[in-house]
Amino acid sequence: MKTCLRNARVVLADEVLDKADVVSEDGVITAINPESTIADDVIDLNNQWLMPGMIDLHCDALEKEVEPRPNVHFPLDFACAQADKRNAAAGITTVYHALSFANDELGVRNNAFAARIVRAVHEWHPHGLVDNRVHCRYEITDESGLPILESLLQQKSMHLISMMDHTPGRGQFKDMAAYQNYLTLTYEKTADEVEAIIERKIEAVRGAFARMQELANAAHAAGISVASHDDDSAERVFTMSGIGADISEFPMTLEAAKAAKAAGMSTIFGAPNILRGKSQSGSMKAIEAIHEGVADCLCADYTPAALIVAVMKISEGSDLDLPAAVRLVTTNPAKAGKLHDRGQIQVGARADLIAVGQPGGLPQVTRVWSGGKQAYAVQYDHG
């Protein structure tokens, strides 16, 4: 089927075309501003923005769809369907569901449960509105997770892997009390359970580097990217770069972000950080990373709907123009995730496209096409 999207402000890699047309056929973009706009389906976008579909390399929201409250679990196919719809409505056409493998102390984040969710994502994929992928987050103090993750790699069930280190006294939990409160409040652990978890983690630090290296080597052999997580210093970045990490997720300081860039790693910051104006864990502000030129990608983190609003806010409140802001959620994450068929509006690219209006001045996605098929549409009054 041939589709023509007419009368749009088309956001290309480096410029915006006003009152432009984009044609797609069989899931691929075939023309930009063609002489003829004859097509099976012609849609007038009425001067809305037309952008590439957004690519989200890190979104934890599926875990909340599975377990909205501690020990309250929904069926996995139901959870995958809800997350799929949320991402489509948010304009995210390629989503990497971030699933944590952290042994048996953290609810859905224990290894067996996380592996079940990975399988559920793949089972839902043929029915998905968007391209649903898997980002496995490995807690490096978990000795039992390595063989499970290597098995998922062999099964081609993983599309990105990141290395987490939530050992008390490091990264996100520099303060031992902060980590104790996290386990107590979020996962309802008793004081004795918290103490046992901390002791196991500290003991398992030995051998963590060798496990990370083995897993990174296997990931690269499978052709997928490797990310570090919550890098808090240049030294930490140097260590992660040494095992071959391609991406630094949520660098906590400007020093760490600059070190990641110097090491040739892509950096990722959270869109909620942009909207809220701060990090939930006291790390650096994402807008500061934008101003300093050390931010390559934005991710939804835990709120898919935040991504498009953050992009538009950046283009209005920084030195970045709109094409540069859009690259943070399209071209740049495509490159970081080793996706070569999407991330730009150009002839030959996958027809992942989103239309964006501004009802009430708030940027909102109004239409979504994933692989050329319409995945979402809504009509706002005066939007």
C-alpha positions, -999 to +999 in steps of 0.1 A: +000+000+000+013+034-010+008+062+016+013+099+011+016+122+042+009+157+029+014+193+041+037+186+070+067+203+086+091+174+079+120+171+103+150+158+084+184+151+099+196+187+096+167+208+084+129+212+085+109+212+052+078+233+054+046+221+037+063+190+025+051+155+015+065+121+024+056+089+005+060+054+018+053+020+002+057-015+015+070-002+048+098+019+033+101+057+026+101+060-011+100+098-018+102+132-001+084+160-019+077+140-051+062+156-082+032+134-079+013+126-046-010+100-061-013+072-035-037+046-021-040+067+011-034+104+012-034+121+047-032+158+052-013+166+083-023+202+084+011+216+091+019+193+120+054+182+126+064+149+109+094+132+125+111+098+125+096+074+150+114+076+183+138+049+194+140+043+231+170+023+243+159+021+279+124+019+293+116+002+326+078+006+322+071-030+313+082-041+347+055-019+362+029-033+338+038-067+351+041-058+388+022-025+394+025-031+432+049-053+451+039-090+446+008-080+425+014-096+391-006-094+359-005-120+331+025-113+309+007-111+276-016-085+291+013-065+304+031-067+270+000-055+252-005-025+275+032-015+273+030-018+235+000+005+233+016+030+257+047+032+235+027+036+203+007+064+218+040+081+229+054+079+194+081+053+203+083+030+173+113+010+186+113+003+223+139-016+242+122-030+273+147-028+301+144-060+322+167-064+353+184-097+362+192-094+398+188-128+414+159-134+437+157-103+460+139-078+438+104-090+427+101-093+389+138-086+387+148-121+398+164-141+370+137-167+364+109-141+363+129-117+341+136-145+316+099-153+315+092-116+306+118-117+279+100-147+263+067-129+266+081-099+248+091-121+219+058-140+219+040-106+217+062-092+189+042-105+159+011-087+174+029-055+184+019-021+172+056-011+174+089-029+173+093-044+208+129-053+218+147-065+249+173-047+269+187-070+296+202-053+326+227-074+344+234-069+381+271-076+382+270-089+417+247-117+407+268-148+400+238-169+389+227-145+361+256-151+337+245-185+323+209-173+319+220-142+299+244-161+278+216-185+269+193-156+259+221-143+237+224-177+220+187-177+214+189-142+199+164-130+225+184-100+236+190-068+217+210-047+242+228-055+275+238-031+303+259-037+334+245-025+366+264-022+399+241-014+428+266-024+454+261-001+484+286+027+484+287+029+446+269+046+417+232+054+425+236+042+461+267+060+474+250+062+508+245+029+525+213+042+542+199+051+508+203+015+496+187+002+528+158+025+524+154+015+488+151-022+496+129-015+527+104+008+510+103-005+475+105-042+481+093-044+517+124-061+530+130-066+567+162-053+583+176-088+585+168-094+548+184-061+538+216-070+558+218-104+541+214-089+507+241-064+513+265-090+526+259-112+495+264-083+471+297-072+487+309-108+487+299-112+450+319-082+439+349-105+436+348-120+401+324-093+388+349-079+363+356-113+347+318-119+344+313-086+328+341-092+303+327-126+294+293-112+289+305-082+269+325-105+246+295-127+240+273-097+233+297-082+208+300-116+191+262-116+187+263-081+172+246-062+200+257-031+220+269-031+256+261-004+280+274+007+314+250+021+340+252+050+364+289+057+358+299+080+387+335+088+378+361+089+350+377+058+365+345+039+363+341+049+327+376+038+320+369+004+335+337-001+315+353+012+283+380-014+289+355-043+287+342-028+254+311-009+266+296+011+237+272+032+258+272+050+291+236+051+306+229+079+330+264+092+337+260+107+371+285+136+369+298+159+342+333+143+346+319+109+339+299+121+309+330+138+294+351+107+300+325+086+282+325+109+252+363+109+252+362+071+252+340+071+221+309+059+240+274+072+234+257+087+264+220+083+274+200+106+297+164+103+309+136+124+295+119+126+329+150+144+341+144+170+314+107+175+324+114+176+361+145+196+359+165+172+381+174+136+386+155+114+411+188+101+426+207+134+427+228+129+396+236+156+371+207+174+353+201+161+318+197+197+305+232+205+319+245+175+298+227+191+268+243+225+273+277+209+278+274+189+246+278+155+263+243+141+257+239+118+227+205+101+234+174+106+255+154+076+268+120+073+283+135+057+314+102+049+332+077+072+314+073+068+276+050+098+273+078+121+286+100+116+255+083+138+229+076+166+254+113+166+264+124+168+228+103+198+221+113+215+254+150+210+246+146+227+212+129+257+228+152+261+258+187+253+245+211+260+217+199+229+199+175+234+170+147+210+164+165+186+141+193+183+166+169+177+195+151+151+174+184+133+167+186+126+204+157+102+201+161+090+165+194+090+146+217+089+177+200+059+195+197+041+161+235+044+158+241+034+195+218+004+191+234-007+158+201-002+139+209+007+103+174+009+087+157+036+108+161+068+127+158+093+098+133+105+072+152+095+041+145+075+010+151+038+017+146+040+055+120+021+073+087+040+074+086+046+111+070+081+113+051+102+139+030+133+135+031+158+164+006+185+172+005+210+201-030+210+216-030+236+243+006+243+236+016+208+248+035+186+223+015+154+217+018+126+192-013+125+170-004+097+145+021+069+143+032+046+115+054+016+123+069+000+093+045+019+071+014+007+090-006+031+111-003+021+147-020+050+165-042+080+157-060+106+178-078+138+170-074+168+194-097+198+193-077+227+180-046+205+180 
